Amino acid sequence: MPAADQTLAILAHLASQRGPVPAATIANALHLPRSTVYHLLQVMRERGFVVHLPEERRYGLGVAAFELSSGFSRQQPLARLGRPLVATLVDRLGESGHLAVLHGRDVVYLVEERAPRRPSLVTDIGVRLPAHLTATGRAMLAELPPAQLRALYPDASAFAARAGEASEPWTYRRLKSVLERVRLDGWAAEDGEITQGLASVGAVVVDHVGWPAAAVAVTYPDDSERDILGEVVPTVRDAAATLSRRIGGGEPR
């Protein structure tokens, strides 16, 4: 394996961990010689991409790696890559589409494409909504590890409600049930939980480690006479899969 590939593999491995790890663990996980791992870690330390914690004998990501992630945010590649895909969805289906990312227990909308002669939506660029109520949020939450999901929703107070929401209270058990359905179907839906009279279908976009990077969704009147789900679901899923490939991701778990 060339040194560049080995270096990137080490950085990717560190980025996927919950905290700093020993060099020996990195070598074992990537099937690399320990001497090679130590040499590359030393080079990355000198360039600021890795920090060494001598008391713990562990290595973690450095400031330079953080600057890379900040540059990623500034350049907004998800929005740039996703916007034409969402626009194609709107043209094909004649319904409004959007792209959102998960931020804590909320979704934040990065792209909003309004279809002609369709109702205005609350999902404008920069708007935040409770993730558990939206199709995009459910699509992303369904891909989180159980421990991460539980940390986000430790008790009933974590579930924000919207005006006019149905009387059935949200609980962790109810959320788990909804997300199990999402994983089984491969797509998420909501009907009138954000805006009365409107329904949405969403599908997850995953990154190279299988993490939910974003979600694509289409919103339509819930009294539509045509069999819209038969057309919307595969189209939204195809758009999400295409965006996953464009950012170097894979398939949802």
C-alpha positions in Angstrom: 0.0 0.0 0.0 1.5 3.4 -1.0 2.4 5.8 1.8 -0.3 8.2 0.8 -2.9 5.5 1.1 -1.6 4.4 4.4 -1.6 8.0 5.8 -5.2 8.5 4.7 -6.2 5.2 6.1 -4.8 6.2 9.5 -6.5 9.6 9.4 -9.8 7.9 8.4 -9.4 5.4 11.2 -8.7 8.1 13.8 -11.7 10.1 12.6 -14.0 7.1 13.1 -13.0 6.5 16.7 -14.7 8.1 19.8 -11.3 9.2 21.2 -7.6 8.8 20.9 -6.2 5.3 20.4 -2.8 3.5 20.8 -0.6 3.1 17.8 -0.7 -0.6 18.2 -4.5 -0.6 17.8 -4.2 1.4 14.6 -1.6 -1.0 13.2 -3.8 -4.0 14.1 -7.0 -2.5 12.7 -5.4 -1.5 9.4 -3.1 -4.6 9.1 0.0 -2.4 8.8 3.5 -2.9 10.3 3.9 -1.1 13.6 7.1 0.6 12.4 5.2 2.0 9.4 2.4 3.3 11.6 4.8 5.0 14.1 6.7 6.6 11.2 3.6 8.0 9.6 2.2 9.2 12.9 5.4 11.1 13.5 5.2 12.8 10.2 1.5 13.7 10.8 2.4 15.0 14.3 5.0 17.3 12.7 2.3 18.6 10.3 -0.3 19.0 13.0 -2.7 16.4 11.7 -2.2 14.1 14.7 -1.5 14.8 18.4 0.3 12.5 20.8 -0.9 12.0 24.4 2.2 10.7 26.0 0.6 9.9 29.4 -2.0 7.8 27.7 0.2 6.5 24.9 -2.5 7.3 22.5 -2.9 9.3 19.3 -5.8 11.6 18.2 -6.6 14.0 15.4 -4.8 17.4 15.5 -5.6 21.0 14.7 -4.8 20.6 11.0 -7.4 17.8 10.7 -9.9 20.1 12.3 -9.0 22.8 9.8 -9.7 20.4 7.0 -13.2 19.8 8.4 -13.7 23.5 8.8 -12.8 24.0 5.1 -15.3 21.3 4.2 -18.0 23.2 6.0 -17.0 26.5 4.4 -17.1 25.0 0.9 -20.5 23.4 1.5 -19.8 20.4 -0.8 -23.0 18.7 0.4 -25.1 21.7 -0.7 -23.2 22.1 -4.0 -23.4 18.4 -4.9 -26.9 18.0 -3.6 -28.6 21.0 -5.2 -28.7 19.7 -8.8 -30.0 16.4 -7.6 -32.8 18.0 -5.6 -33.6 20.3 -8.6 -33.9 17.2 -10.8 -36.2 15.6 -8.2 -38.4 18.7 -8.3 -38.5 18.7 -12.2 -39.3 15.0 -12.4 -42.0 14.8 -9.6 -43.4 18.3 -9.7 -43.2 18.5 -5.9 -40.9 20.5 -3.6 -37.6 18.9 -2.5 -34.9 19.6 0.1 -31.6 18.4 1.6 -31.0 18.5 5.3 -28.3 17.5 7.8 -28.5 16.4 11.4 -27.4 18.8 14.1 -28.0 17.4 17.6 -31.7 16.6 17.9 -32.6 19.0 15.0 -32.3 18.9 11.2 -30.9 22.0 9.4 -32.0 22.5 5.8 -29.1 23.2 3.3 -31.1 23.1 0.0 -34.7 24.0 -0.7 -36.2 23.8 -4.2 -39.8 24.9 -4.5 -42.0 23.3 -7.2 -44.2 25.7 -9.2 -47.7 26.2 -7.9 -47.1 24.2 -4.7 -47.7 25.4 -1.2 -44.9 27.3 0.6 -43.0 25.2 3.1 -41.4 25.9 6.5 -38.3 24.0 5.4 -36.3 27.0 4.1 -32.5 27.1 4.0 -31.1 27.4 7.5 -34.4 26.5 9.2 -34.1 24.0 12.1 -36.8 21.5 12.9 -37.1 18.6 15.4 -35.5 15.6 13.7 -37.9 13.0 15.1 -40.8 14.8 13.4 -39.3 15.1 9.9 -38.8 12.5 7.1 -35.2 13.7 6.7 -34.5 13.5 10.4 -36.0 10.0 10.8 -34.0 8.8 7.8 -30.8 10.0 9.5 -31.7 8.9 13.0 -32.4 5.4 11.8 -28.7 5.1 10.8 -27.3 6.1 14.2 -25.9 3.5 16.6 -28.3 2.7 19.5 -26.0 4.3 22.1 -25.8 7.5 20.1 -29.6 7.6 19.6 -30.2 7.0 23.3 -27.7 9.8 24.2 -29.7 12.2 22.0 -33.0 11.2 23.5 -32.4 10.3 27.2 -35.9 11.1 28.4 -39.3 12.5 27.3 -38.1 16.1 27.7 -35.8 15.6 24.7 -38.8 15.4 22.3 -39.8 18.9 21.2 -43.4 19.2 20.2 -45.0 21.4 17.5 -48.2 23.3 17.8 -51.1 21.1 16.8 -49.2 17.9 17.1 -51.2 14.7 17.9 -51.9 14.0 21.5 -49.9 10.8 21.6 -46.7 11.7 23.4 -43.3 10.9 22.0 -41.1 8.4 24.0 -37.9 6.7 23.2 -39.8 3.4 22.7 -42.1 5.1 20.2 -39.1 6.6 18.4 -37.4 3.2 18.2 -40.5 1.7 16.7 -40.7 4.4 14.0 -37.0 4.0 13.2 -37.2 0.2 13.0 -39.9 0.8 10.3 -37.5 3.2 8.5 -34.7 0.7 8.5 -37.0 -2.1 7.2 -38.5 0.1 4.4 -35.2 1.9 3.5 -37.0 5.3 3.6 -38.8 7.5 6.0 -42.1 9.4 6.0 -44.1 11.9 7.9 -47.7 13.0 7.3 -48.9 16.3 8.6 -46.4 16.4 11.5 -44.6 19.5 10.3 -47.3 21.2 8.2 -50.9 20.0 8.2 -52.0 18.8 4.8 -48.5 18.0 3.6 -46.5 14.8 3.7 -42.9 14.0 3.1 -40.7 11.1 2.1 -36.9 11.1 2.9 -33.9 8.9 2.3 -30.5 9.0 4.0 -27.1 9.9 2.5 -24.2 8.1 4.1 -20.5 8.9 4.2 -17.5 6.6 3.8 -17.9 5.2 7.4 -21.6 4.6 7.1 -22.5 7.7 9.1 -25.7 9.6 8.1 -24.2 12.7 6.4 -27.5 14.1 5.1 -30.9 13.2 3.8 -32.9 14.0 0.7 -36.7 14.5 0.9 -39.7 15.5 -1.2 -42.9 17.1 0.2 -46.3 16.8 -1.4 -50.0 17.4 -0.5 -51.2 14.4 1.5 -54.5 14.4 -0.4 -52.8 13.7 -3.7 -55.0 11.5 -5.9 -52.3 9.8 -7.7 -50.2 6.9 -6.3 -47.4 9.3 -5.5 -45.5 7.0 -3.2 -44.9 4.6 -6.0 -43.0 7.3 -7.9 -41.6 9.4 -5.1 -39.9 6.6 -3.0 -37.6 5.1 -5.6 -36.8 8.6 -7.0 -35.8 10.0 -3.6 -33.8 6.9 -2.7 -32.0 7.0 -6.0 -31.1 10.7 -5.4 -29.8 9.9 -1.9 -27.8 7.0 -3.2 -26.3 9.1 -5.9 -25.3 11.8 -3.4 -23.8 9.1 -1.2 -21.6 8.0 -4.0 -20.6 11.5 -4.9 -19.2 12.1 -1.4 -17.4 8.8 -1.3 -20.0 7.0 0.8 -21.6 3.6 0.6 -25.0 2.1 1.3 -27.1 2.5 4.5 -26.6 -0.3 7.0 
